[in-house]
Amino acid sequence: MIMADKVLYRCPECGLHYEDEQIAKQCEAYCKEHQGCSMEITKLSVERSKASGNPQS
Ligand SMILES: [Zn+2]
């Protein structure tokens, strides 16, 4: 059985997943520092990018 899943990196602070480890680390750093997420970062998360309502589709 072939799995097409990509490796995902999870921010331990907010629990969102990213395809890019560097983005996940940025999210973690931001979450720790600001006690919350940056929308600029979370919009890159798998959860957000899968969400319906993509205006560019
Ligand atoms: Zn985070």
PDB file of the backbone (N, CA, C, O) and the ligand in Angstrom, with CONECT records:
HET     ZN  A 101       1
ATOM      1  N   MET A   1       0.846  -1.194   0.000  1.00  0.00           N
ATOM      2  CA  MET A   1       0.000   0.000   0.000  1.00  0.00           C
ATOM      3  C   MET A   1       0.885   1.249   0.000  1.00  0.00           C
ATOM      4  O   MET A   1       1.738   1.430   0.869  1.00  0.00           O
ATOM      5  N   ILE A   2       0.665   2.073  -0.963  1.00  0.00           N
ATOM      6  CA  ILE A   2       1.487   3.272  -1.092  1.00  0.00           C
ATOM      7  C   ILE A   2       0.810   4.451  -0.407  1.00  0.00           C
ATOM      8  O   ILE A   2      -0.336   4.799  -0.691  1.00  0.00           O
ATOM      9  N   MET A   3       1.558   5.043   0.496  1.00  0.00           N
ATOM     10  CA  MET A   3       1.039   6.202   1.185  1.00  0.00           C
ATOM     11  C   MET A   3       1.586   7.467   0.528  1.00  0.00           C
ATOM     12  O   MET A   3       2.798   7.641   0.397  1.00  0.00           O
ATOM     13  N   ALA A   4       0.694   8.323   0.128  1.00  0.00           N
ATOM     14  CA  ALA A   4       1.120   9.561  -0.510  1.00  0.00           C
ATOM     15  C   ALA A   4       1.303  10.684   0.505  1.00  0.00           C
ATOM     16  O   ALA A   4       1.621  11.819   0.150  1.00  0.00           O
ATOM     17  N   ASP A   5       1.098  10.347   1.759  1.00  0.00           N
ATOM     18  CA  ASP A   5       1.191  11.393   2.774  1.00  0.00           C
ATOM     19  C   ASP A   5       2.577  12.011   2.806  1.00  0.00           C
ATOM     20  O   ASP A   5       3.594  11.331   2.671  1.00  0.00           O
ATOM     21  N   LYS A   6       2.581  13.288   2.984  1.00  0.00           N
ATOM     22  CA  LYS A   6       3.838  13.984   3.192  1.00  0.00           C
ATOM     23  C   LYS A   6       4.187  13.946   4.676  1.00  0.00           C
ATOM     24  O   LYS A   6       3.330  13.739   5.535  1.00  0.00           O
ATOM     25  N   VAL A   7       5.446  14.149   4.938  1.00  0.00           N
ATOM     26  CA  VAL A   7       5.862  14.291   6.328  1.00  0.00           C
ATOM     27  C   VAL A   7       5.377  15.643   6.835  1.00  0.00           C
ATOM     28  O   VAL A   7       5.567  16.676   6.193  1.00  0.00           O
ATOM     29  N   LEU A   8       4.754  15.605   7.989  1.00  0.00           N
ATOM     30  CA  LEU A   8       4.246  16.842   8.556  1.00  0.00           C
ATOM     31  C   LEU A   8       4.962  17.156   9.858  1.00  0.00           C
ATOM     32  O   LEU A   8       5.357  16.259  10.603  1.00  0.00           O
ATOM     33  N   TYR A   9       5.117  18.408  10.107  1.00  0.00           N
ATOM     34  CA  TYR A   9       5.742  18.872  11.343  1.00  0.00           C
ATOM     35  C   TYR A   9       4.698  19.605  12.164  1.00  0.00           C
ATOM     36  O   TYR A   9       3.964  20.452  11.657  1.00  0.00           O
ATOM     37  N   ARG A  10       4.649  19.262  13.436  1.00  0.00           N
ATOM     38  CA  ARG A  10       3.610  19.814  14.297  1.00  0.00           C
ATOM     39  C   ARG A  10       4.198  20.846  15.242  1.00  0.00           C
ATOM     40  O   ARG A  10       5.250  20.635  15.845  1.00  0.00           O
ATOM     41  N   CYS A  11       3.507  21.949  15.357  1.00  0.00           N
ATOM     42  CA  CYS A  11       3.870  22.922  16.378  1.00  0.00           C
ATOM     43  C   CYS A  11       3.349  22.413  17.717  1.00  0.00           C
ATOM     44  O   CYS A  11       2.139  22.241  17.870  1.00  0.00           O
ATOM     45  N   PRO A  12       4.214  22.168  18.679  1.00  0.00           N
ATOM     46  CA  PRO A  12       3.769  21.631  19.961  1.00  0.00           C
ATOM     47  C   PRO A  12       2.978  22.632  20.783  1.00  0.00           C
ATOM     48  O   PRO A  12       2.292  22.259  21.734  1.00  0.00           O
ATOM     49  N   GLU A  13       3.072  23.883  20.422  1.00  0.00           N
ATOM     50  CA  GLU A  13       2.370  24.915  21.172  1.00  0.00           C
ATOM     51  C   GLU A  13       0.904  25.008  20.783  1.00  0.00           C
ATOM     52  O   GLU A  13       0.029  25.066  21.646  1.00  0.00           O
ATOM     53  N   CYS A  14       0.642  25.022  19.507  1.00  0.00           N
ATOM     54  CA  CYS A  14      -0.739  25.207  19.056  1.00  0.00           C
ATOM     55  C   CYS A  14      -1.304  23.959  18.395  1.00  0.00           C
ATOM     56  O   CYS A  14      -2.515  23.855  18.200  1.00  0.00           O
ATOM     57  N   GLY A  15      -0.437  23.011  18.049  1.00  0.00           N
ATOM     58  CA  GLY A  15      -0.918  21.742  17.511  1.00  0.00           C
ATOM     59  C   GLY A  15      -1.193  21.737  16.020  1.00  0.00           C
ATOM     60  O   GLY A  15      -1.624  20.721  15.475  1.00  0.00           O
ATOM     61  N   LEU A  16      -0.953  22.849  15.355  1.00  0.00           N
ATOM     62  CA  LEU A  16      -1.141  22.873  13.909  1.00  0.00           C
ATOM     63  C   LEU A  16       0.016  22.151  13.223  1.00  0.00           C
ATOM     64  O   LEU A  16       1.113  22.046  13.770  1.00  0.00           O
ATOM     65  N   HIS A  17      -0.248  21.663  12.028  1.00  0.00           N
ATOM     66  CA  HIS A  17       0.747  20.894  11.279  1.00  0.00           C
ATOM     67  C   HIS A  17       1.213  21.662  10.051  1.00  0.00           C
ATOM     68  O   HIS A  17       0.453  22.384   9.406  1.00  0.00           O
ATOM     69  N   TYR A  18       2.492  21.474   9.757  1.00  0.00           N
ATOM     70  CA  TYR A  18       3.096  22.162   8.611  1.00  0.00           C
ATOM     71  C   TYR A  18       3.890  21.168   7.776  1.00  0.00           C
ATOM     72  O   TYR A  18       4.460  20.206   8.290  1.00  0.00           O
ATOM     73  N   GLU A  19       3.909  21.430   6.474  1.00  0.00           N
ATOM     74  CA  GLU A  19       4.704  20.578   5.590  1.00  0.00           C
ATOM     75  C   GLU A  19       6.178  20.950   5.660  1.00  0.00           C
ATOM     76  O   GLU A  19       7.048  20.155   5.303  1.00  0.00           O
ATOM     77  N   ASP A  20       6.448  22.162   6.120  1.00  0.00           N
ATOM     78  CA  ASP A  20       7.814  22.666   6.177  1.00  0.00           C
ATOM     79  C   ASP A  20       8.277  22.749   7.624  1.00  0.00           C
ATOM     80  O   ASP A  20       7.659  23.425   8.446  1.00  0.00           O
ATOM     81  N   GLU A  21       9.349  22.069   7.921  1.00  0.00           N
ATOM     82  CA  GLU A  21       9.843  22.047   9.296  1.00  0.00           C
ATOM     83  C   GLU A  21      10.213  23.450   9.773  1.00  0.00           C
ATOM     84  O   GLU A  21       9.996  23.797  10.934  1.00  0.00           O
ATOM     85  N   GLN A  22      10.766  24.242   8.878  1.00  0.00           N
ATOM     86  CA  GLN A  22      11.163  25.594   9.266  1.00  0.00           C
ATOM     87  C   GLN A  22       9.950  26.433   9.655  1.00  0.00           C
ATOM     88  O   GLN A  22      10.013  27.232  10.590  1.00  0.00           O
ATOM     89  N   ILE A  23       8.854  26.250   8.940  1.00  0.00           N
ATOM     90  CA  ILE A  23       7.634  26.987   9.274  1.00  0.00           C
ATOM     91  C   ILE A  23       7.107  26.529  10.621  1.00  0.00           C
ATOM     92  O   ILE A  23       6.659  27.342  11.429  1.00  0.00           O
ATOM     93  N   ALA A  24       7.160  25.232  10.860  1.00  0.00           N
ATOM     94  CA  ALA A  24       6.704  24.707  12.149  1.00  0.00           C
ATOM     95  C   ALA A  24       7.525  25.291  13.287  1.00  0.00           C
ATOM     96  O   ALA A  24       6.989  25.619  14.346  1.00  0.00           O
ATOM     97  N   LYS A  25       8.804  25.416  13.067  1.00  0.00           N
ATOM     98  CA  LYS A  25       9.669  25.998  14.105  1.00  0.00           C
ATOM     99  C   LYS A  25       9.381  27.478  14.301  1.00  0.00           C
ATOM    100  O   LYS A  25       9.420  27.987  15.420  1.00  0.00           O
ATOM    101  N   GLN A  26       9.096  28.154  13.210  1.00  0.00           N
ATOM    102  CA  GLN A  26       8.722  29.568  13.326  1.00  0.00           C
ATOM    103  C   GLN A  26       7.435  29.705  14.118  1.00  0.00           C
ATOM    104  O   GLN A  26       7.300  30.595  14.958  1.00  0.00           O
ATOM    105  N   CYS A  27       6.495  28.819  13.845  1.00  0.00           N
ATOM    106  CA  CYS A  27       5.225  28.841  14.552  1.00  0.00           C
ATOM    107  C   CYS A  27       5.454  28.585  16.042  1.00  0.00           C
ATOM    108  O   CYS A  27       4.927  29.307  16.888  1.00  0.00           O
ATOM    109  N   GLU A  28       6.228  27.573  16.352  1.00  0.00           N
ATOM    110  CA  GLU A  28       6.503  27.245  17.750  1.00  0.00           C
ATOM    111  C   GLU A  28       7.146  28.425  18.472  1.00  0.00           C
ATOM    112  O   GLU A  28       6.759  28.766  19.589  1.00  0.00           O
ATOM    113  N   ALA A  29       8.128  29.044  17.824  1.00  0.00           N
ATOM    114  CA  ALA A  29       8.813  30.184  18.433  1.00  0.00           C
ATOM    115  C   ALA A  29       7.852  31.338  18.658  1.00  0.00           C
ATOM    116  O   ALA A  29       7.866  31.995  19.699  1.00  0.00           O
ATOM    117  N   TYR A  30       7.022  31.563  17.656  1.00  0.00           N
ATOM    118  CA  TYR A  30       6.063  32.666  17.765  1.00  0.00           C
ATOM    119  C   TYR A  30       5.034  32.372  18.844  1.00  0.00           C
ATOM    120  O   TYR A  30       4.703  33.243  19.648  1.00  0.00           O
ATOM    121  N   CYS A  31       4.533  31.158  18.862  1.00  0.00           N
ATOM    122  CA  CYS A  31       3.520  30.777  19.851  1.00  0.00           C
ATOM    123  C   CYS A  31       4.059  30.941  21.269  1.00  0.00           C
ATOM    124  O   CYS A  31       3.357  31.430  22.154  1.00  0.00           O
ATOM    125  N   LYS A  32       5.292  30.535  21.479  1.00  0.00           N
ATOM    126  CA  LYS A  32       5.882  30.630  22.814  1.00  0.00           C
ATOM    127  C   LYS A  32       6.073  32.084  23.218  1.00  0.00           C
ATOM    128  O   LYS A  32       5.809  32.470  24.357  1.00  0.00           O
ATOM    129  N   GLU A  33       6.537  32.880  22.260  1.00  0.00           N
ATOM    130  CA  GLU A  33       6.859  34.261  22.585  1.00  0.00           C
ATOM    131  C   GLU A  33       5.617  35.109  22.786  1.00  0.00           C
ATOM    132  O   GLU A  33       5.573  35.968  23.667  1.00  0.00           O
ATOM    133  N   HIS A  34       4.601  34.857  21.956  1.00  0.00           N
ATOM    134  CA  HIS A  34       3.429  35.727  21.959  1.00  0.00           C
ATOM    135  C   HIS A  34       2.206  35.086  22.613  1.00  0.00           C
ATOM    136  O   HIS A  34       1.148  35.708  22.700  1.00  0.00           O
ATOM    137  N   GLN A  35       2.350  33.862  23.064  1.00  0.00           N
ATOM    138  CA  GLN A  35       1.214  33.160  23.680  1.00  0.00           C
ATOM    139  C   GLN A  35       0.046  33.082  22.704  1.00  0.00           C
ATOM    140  O   GLN A  35      -1.118  33.121  23.102  1.00  0.00           O
ATOM    141  N   GLY A  36       0.374  32.972  21.440  1.00  0.00           N
ATOM    142  CA  GLY A  36      -0.664  32.873  20.427  1.00  0.00           C
ATOM    143  C   GLY A  36      -0.013  32.730  19.071  1.00  0.00           C
ATOM    144  O   GLY A  36       1.203  32.869  18.932  1.00  0.00           O
ATOM    145  N   CYS A  37      -0.832  32.450  18.072  1.00  0.00           N
ATOM    146  CA  CYS A  37      -0.290  32.181  16.758  1.00  0.00           C
ATOM    147  C   CYS A  37      -0.230  33.435  15.898  1.00  0.00           C
ATOM    148  O   CYS A  37      -0.999  34.378  16.082  1.00  0.00           O
ATOM    149  N   SER A  38       0.686  33.420  14.971  1.00  0.00           N
ATOM    150  CA  SER A  38       0.709  34.441  13.938  1.00  0.00           C
ATOM    151  C   SER A  38      -0.163  33.977  12.783  1.00  0.00           C
ATOM    152  O   SER A  38      -0.005  32.866  12.276  1.00  0.00           O
ATOM    153  N   MET A  39      -1.080  34.835  12.375  1.00  0.00           N
ATOM    154  CA  MET A  39      -1.931  34.447  11.244  1.00  0.00           C
ATOM    155  C   MET A  39      -1.112  34.224   9.985  1.00  0.00           C
ATOM    156  O   MET A  39      -1.461  33.399   9.140  1.00  0.00           O
ATOM    157  N   GLU A  40      -0.023  34.965   9.870  1.00  0.00           N
ATOM    158  CA  GLU A  40       0.837  34.810   8.705  1.00  0.00           C
ATOM    159  C   GLU A  40       1.433  33.407   8.647  1.00  0.00           C
ATOM    160  O   GLU A  40       1.686  32.867   7.571  1.00  0.00           O
ATOM    161  N   ILE A  41       1.650  32.835   9.816  1.00  0.00           N
ATOM    162  CA  ILE A  41       2.222  31.493   9.867  1.00  0.00           C
ATOM    163  C   ILE A  41       1.125  30.436   9.816  1.00  0.00           C
ATOM    164  O   ILE A  41       1.232  29.461   9.071  1.00  0.00           O
ATOM    165  N   THR A  42       0.079  30.626  10.601  1.00  0.00           N
ATOM    166  CA  THR A  42      -0.954  29.585  10.666  1.00  0.00           C
ATOM    167  C   THR A  42      -1.683  29.414   9.338  1.00  0.00           C
ATOM    168  O   THR A  42      -2.236  28.351   9.057  1.00  0.00           O
ATOM    169  N   LYS A  43      -1.679  30.449   8.539  1.00  0.00           N
ATOM    170  CA  LYS A  43      -2.357  30.295   7.241  1.00  0.00           C
ATOM    171  C   LYS A  43      -1.599  29.313   6.337  1.00  0.00           C
ATOM    172  O   LYS A  43      -2.130  28.833   5.335  1.00  0.00           O
ATOM    173  N   LEU A  44      -0.361  29.031   6.709  1.00  0.00           N
ATOM    174  CA  LEU A  44       0.437  28.072   5.946  1.00  0.00           C
ATOM    175  C   LEU A  44       0.255  26.650   6.466  1.00  0.00           C
ATOM    176  O   LEU A  44       0.773  25.701   5.876  1.00  0.00           O
ATOM    177  N   SER A  45      -0.469  26.501   7.551  1.00  0.00           N
ATOM    178  CA  SER A  45      -0.629  25.179   8.142  1.00  0.00           C
ATOM    179  C   SER A  45      -1.508  24.284   7.273  1.00  0.00           C
ATOM    180  O   SER A  45      -2.304  24.755   6.460  1.00  0.00           O
ATOM    181  N   VAL A  46      -1.340  22.999   7.469  1.00  0.00           N
ATOM    182  CA  VAL A  46      -2.152  22.038   6.718  1.00  0.00           C
ATOM    183  C   VAL A  46      -3.632  22.249   7.022  1.00  0.00           C
ATOM    184  O   VAL A  46      -4.480  22.194   6.132  1.00  0.00           O
ATOM    185  N   GLU A  47      -3.920  22.487   8.282  1.00  0.00           N
ATOM    186  CA  GLU A  47      -5.310  22.662   8.683  1.00  0.00           C
ATOM    187  C   GLU A  47      -5.954  23.858   7.974  1.00  0.00           C
ATOM    188  O   GLU A  47      -7.086  23.782   7.498  1.00  0.00           O
ATOM    189  N   ARG A  48      -5.210  24.955   7.917  1.00  0.00           N
ATOM    190  CA  ARG A  48      -5.762  26.163   7.303  1.00  0.00           C
ATOM    191  C   ARG A  48      -5.827  26.026   5.797  1.00  0.00           C
ATOM    192  O   ARG A  48      -6.795  26.453   5.167  1.00  0.00           O
ATOM    193  N   SER A  49      -4.797  25.431   5.221  1.00  0.00           N
ATOM    194  CA  SER A  49      -4.769  25.370   3.768  1.00  0.00           C
ATOM    195  C   SER A  49      -5.815  24.386   3.230  1.00  0.00           C
ATOM    196  O   SER A  49      -6.231  24.466   2.074  1.00  0.00           O
ATOM    197  N   LYS A  50      -6.225  23.460   4.098  1.00  0.00           N
ATOM    198  CA  LYS A  50      -7.282  22.523   3.696  1.00  0.00           C
ATOM    199  C   LYS A  50      -8.670  23.121   3.867  1.00  0.00           C
ATOM    200  O   LYS A  50      -9.639  22.652   3.271  1.00  0.00           O
ATOM    201  N   ALA A  51      -8.750  24.149   4.678  1.00  0.00           N
ATOM    202  CA  ALA A  51     -10.048  24.725   4.993  1.00  0.00           C
ATOM    203  C   ALA A  51     -10.763  25.219   3.742  1.00  0.00           C
ATOM    204  O   ALA A  51     -10.136  25.658   2.777  1.00  0.00           O
ATOM    205  N   SER A  52     -12.046  25.140   3.781  1.00  0.00           N
ATOM    206  CA  SER A  52     -12.828  25.585   2.641  1.00  0.00           C
ATOM    207  C   SER A  52     -12.787  27.105   2.557  1.00  0.00           C
ATOM    208  O   SER A  52     -12.413  27.784   3.513  1.00  0.00           O
ATOM    209  N   GLY A  53     -13.170  27.615   1.422  1.00  0.00           N
ATOM    210  CA  GLY A  53     -13.206  29.038   1.250  1.00  0.00           C
ATOM    211  C   GLY A  53     -11.915  29.598   0.729  1.00  0.00           C
ATOM    212  O   GLY A  53     -11.590  30.755   0.997  1.00  0.00           O
ATOM    213  N   ASN A  54     -11.181  28.821   0.002  1.00  0.00           N
ATOM    214  CA  ASN A  54      -9.950  29.323  -0.592  1.00  0.00           C
ATOM    215  C   ASN A  54     -10.287  30.300  -1.714  1.00  0.00           C
ATOM    216  O   ASN A  54     -10.862  29.900  -2.727  1.00  0.00           O
ATOM    217  N   PRO A  55      -9.942  31.558  -1.549  1.00  0.00           N
ATOM    218  CA  PRO A  55     -10.342  32.572  -2.527  1.00  0.00           C
ATOM    219  C   PRO A  55      -9.569  32.462  -3.831  1.00  0.00           C
ATOM    220  O   PRO A  55      -9.979  33.021  -4.848  1.00  0.00           O
ATOM    221  N   GLN A  56      -8.473  31.758  -3.806  1.00  0.00           N
ATOM    222  CA  GLN A  56      -7.627  31.671  -4.995  1.00  0.00           C
ATOM    223  C   GLN A  56      -7.934  30.442  -5.839  1.00  0.00           C
ATOM    224  O   GLN A  56      -7.299  30.231  -6.872  1.00  0.00           O
ATOM    225  N   SER A  57      -8.876  29.648  -5.423  1.00  0.00           N
ATOM    226  CA  SER A  57      -9.210  28.460  -6.212  1.00  0.00           C
ATOM    227  C   SER A  57     -10.173  28.835  -7.331  1.00  0.00           C
ATOM    228  O   SER A  57     -10.578  27.974  -8.111  1.00  0.00           O
TER     229      SER A  57
HETATM  230 ZN    ZN A 101       2.066  27.235  16.791  1.00  0.00          ZN2+
END
